[in-house]
């Protein structure tokens, strides 16, 4: 297998992966040439390589799924898709040669084992955010989409209906959060300490210097140029009501609480200090 200097960024949707990837992009990490652009839910950009995004969507669609996966056992990667993964990886390796390159696409969290078969030397960075904050952010994003799509009267009716179904939606997204992060944990438990790093979104915002030093210890000094994260960071408006509701409801999911404990443990052991 060809050696390559590859960094894979993973994490559940709305966990801060775009912020982190945008920062590393400005620090000189090659994250692709055809990147998913900015929109009203991510105004500074997604920094997702569309080659990986299209493939991951296709794999999920093969299984009748979208990104809201609640049981990854429902995902089967066909031999054809496995070959597409291999060809895509080889294309990126050839394109980037000895440069530090990688990609960010949250669905990679569900397929990481498949990629590591073809890039066993890859380094992995996991970004996580508390389940209640992710759930609140996902529901808030949905509401933004509704506001843009519907006229005022229709929007109010739709939002009222969403309010009625709010508890079910929170529970659904809590399951999705758990599924993504459980998949990440299973893969990382097979990796050595020098293959991965795990940061919370708060780590990135509050201690960017420490995070960058930690990344340098993972990929090697000289591969990253320090850049001020404040160039892309913007204050996050949180829906405290939804956060509190999600926090209370997650107590009904003991497996999710166990997943949180495992993430915090991995965060501790992945630090080089």
C-alpha positions, 0 to 999 in steps of 0.5 A: 500500500502506498504511503501517504500523508492523509488526515481524515476529519470526522464527527457527527453533523453540526459538531464543529467539523466545518469550523475545524476543517475551514481552519485547517484549510487556511493552515495549508492542509489540502482538503480538496479542489471541489468543495461544498460552498457556503449557505445560510446554515453554514455561512463560512463554508462546509469545506467538504470535498464533493467527491467524498460527499457524492459517494457517501450519499450514494452508499446511503441511498443504495440502502434507502437511507439519508444522513439520519442513520439510527442503525448502521447495521442497515448499511451494506457497502456493495463491491461496486461501492467498495471499488469506488472508495478504493479508486477515489482514495488512489486518485487523491493519493496520486493528486497530492503526492507528498503533501498533507491532504485529507477530507472532511465529510461527517458521513465518513464517520459511518465508513471509516473502517472501509477507508482505513483498509486502503489508507492504513497510514491515515491519521484521524481527527474526531470533533465532538459536541454534546448531544443536546447541542447537536440536536438543537442545532439540527432542529434549528437548521430545519426551521431555517429551511422552512422559513426560506421555503414557505410563505408566512402563513404556511410557515407558521402552520408547519412550525406549529406541526413541528412543535407537536412532533418536537419530542419525537424529533429530538429522540430521533436525532439523539439516536443519530448522534449516538450512532455516529459517535458509537461508530467512531468509538468502535473504529478508534478503539482499534487505532494506536494512540499516535493515529488519532486525536479527539477534540471537543468543539469547546477545545477548538474555540477556547484553546486553538493554540493547544489544538494546533500543537496537538495536530502537529504532534499527529501529522508532524511539524512543518506540515501546518502553518498557524492561522488565527481561527478567529478569521472564520469563527463566528459566535454561535446562537444556541436555542437554549430551550431545545438544548435543555429539552434534549438534555432531559430527554437524553436521560432516557438513553443509557447507551448514549450516556455511555457513549459520552463517557467513552468519548471523554475517555478517548479525548483524554488518552488521545492527548500526547501530553 
